[in-house]
Amino acid sequence: MARILSKLIVTLLVLWATFIIIFELIGITVYFPFNFIEKQEIPYHRINSVRLSVFLTFIYFGIRYLF
């Protein structure tokens, strides 16, 4: 039961991170919990690349864990 629960949680987090990456590609930034901000209003552009890298890394390892 614990393994199923952990896979469910990882799946939800992977889907959330994928959602953020897709929206970033179309120019909308999503902050937790689902606050939408246009790309031009971000005050720290350099941190944005690090943020996306973390989400992409999480997606990669989350999918590796699930399969």
N, C-alpha and C positions, 0 to 999 in steps of 0.2 A: 504493500500500500504506500509506503514512504517513497519508493522508487517511482511509482506512477505520479504521486503528488509532485515530486521534484521535476519530473519530465514535463508536467503540465505548467509549472511555474516557469521553467526555462523556455518552454514554447511560447508562453505569453510575453515574456521579456524579449525574446527574439523577434516576435511579431511587432512589438512596440518599437524596438530599435530599427527594424526595417521600415516601418512607417515614418520614423524620423528621417532616415536617410533619403527615402523617396521624396518627402516633402522638401528637404533641403535642396535636392536636385531641381525642383521646380521653383525655388526661390522663397520658400516659406520656412521659417525657423520655428520649431516646436520646443517649448520648455516644459518641464514636468510641472504639474500635471496638465498637459494639453493646452498650454497657453500659446497662441499663435502670434508671431510677430513677423512683419515683412523684413526681408533681408537687409534693406537699407538702414533700418533702425538699430542694428546691432552695434553697440559701442566698442566691442573688442573683436576685431576680425581675425586676429592671430590665434585666439583661443578656439575659434570655430573649427579650424582644421584639426586640432587636437581632440576636440569633442567628437567630431565625426570619425576620427581614427579609433577612438575608444568604442564607439558603437559598432563599427565594422568588425573590430576584433571580437567584441562580444557576440555578434551574429555568427562569426566563423566558429568560435569555440562552442557556442550553443548548439549549432547544427552538428558539429563533430560529436558532442555529448549525446544528442538525440539519436544519431545513427551510428 
